[in-house]
Amino acid sequence: MERRLNLALLIMLDLKRHLFQGILGLAILGSALTTIVVTDDTRSVTAELNKVQSKSDDLEVEWRHLVLEQNALAEHSRVSDIARVKLAMTRPKPLEEKMVSLP
């Protein structure tokens, strides 16, 4: 029992004697753990940023395709072709034209 007390006393004296080194060791350990946490957070945020940028690129490509489609649908010759082929519309002959005057 006495030996156990002496050992505990020796450990306490040794810790007291090297207090500065112990504090430095704890500071280094804390710094290392903080670095690990910050690195993990940075990787997570970077992965999320890459996903958002990819989605943004996909939406931009889709928007450009929709603009091209809108321009193609609004083109006059295309409208004329659809009117002639699908709706069987024709241009009236000069004799079939009627003038309406507004009051």
C-alpha positions in Angstrom: 0.0 0.0 0.0 2.8 2.3 0.9 4.5 1.6 -2.4 1.3 2.5 -4.3 1.1 5.9 -2.4 4.8 6.5 -3.2 4.2 5.8 -6.9 1.2 8.2 -7.0 3.2 10.8 -5.2 6.1 10.4 -7.6 3.8 10.7 -10.6 2.2 13.9 -9.1 5.7 15.4 -8.4 6.8 14.5 -12.0 3.7 16.1 -13.5 4.2 19.2 -11.4 7.9 19.4 -12.3 7.1 19.2 -16.1 3.9 21.2 -16.0 4.9 23.5 -18.9 5.7 20.5 -21.2 2.3 18.9 -20.3 0.4 22.1 -21.1 2.3 22.4 -24.4 1.4 18.7 -25.2 -2.3 19.4 -24.5 -2.1 22.5 -26.7 -0.6 20.5 -29.6 -3.2 17.8 -29.2 -6.0 20.4 -29.2 -4.5 22.1 -32.3 -4.3 18.7 -34.1 -7.9 17.9 -33.3 -9.1 21.3 -34.5 -7.1 20.9 -37.7 -8.9 17.5 -38.3 -12.3 19.0 -37.7 -11.7 22.1 -40.0 -10.3 19.9 -42.7 -13.3 17.6 -42.6 -15.7 20.6 -42.7 -13.7 22.1 -45.7 -14.0 18.8 -47.6 -17.7 18.7 -47.0 -18.3 22.2 -48.1 -16.1 21.8 -51.2 -18.1 18.7 -52.1 -21.4 20.6 -51.7 -20.0 23.5 -53.8 -19.1 21.1 -56.6 -22.6 19.6 -56.6 -24.2 23.1 -56.7 -21.9 24.2 -59.5 -22.7 21.0 -61.5 -26.4 21.6 -61.0 -25.9 25.2 -62.1 -24.1 24.1 -65.3 -26.8 21.6 -66.1 -29.5 24.3 -65.6 -27.6 26.7 -67.8 -27.3 24.1 -70.6 -31.0 23.4 -70.3 -31.8 27.1 -70.5 -29.8 27.5 -73.6 -31.6 24.6 -75.3 -34.9 26.1 -74.4 -33.9 29.5 -75.9 -32.8 27.7 -79.1 -36.1 25.8 -79.2 -38.0 29.0 -78.6 -36.2 30.7 -81.5 -36.8 27.8 -83.8 -40.5 27.7 -83.0 -40.9 31.4 -83.5 -39.1 31.4 -86.9 -41.5 32.8 -89.5 -40.8 30.1 -92.2 -41.5 27.4 -89.6 -44.8 29.0 -88.7 -45.7 29.2 -92.4 -44.8 25.6 -93.0 -46.9 24.4 -90.1 -49.8 26.5 -91.2 -49.6 25.2 -94.7 -48.9 21.5 -93.9 -50.8 20.8 -90.7 -53.7 23.3 -91.0 -54.0 23.2 -94.8 -53.9 27.0 -94.9 -53.1 28.9 -98.1 -52.5 32.5 -99.0 -55.6 34.1 -100.4 -55.6 35.1 -104.1 -55.9 38.8 -104.8 -59.5 38.4 -105.9 -60.3 36.6 -102.7 -59.0 39.4 -100.5 -61.6 41.7 -98.9 -60.7 45.1 -97.6 -62.4 46.2 -94.4 -62.3 49.9 -93.6 -62.4 51.0 -90.0 -64.8 53.8 -89.0 
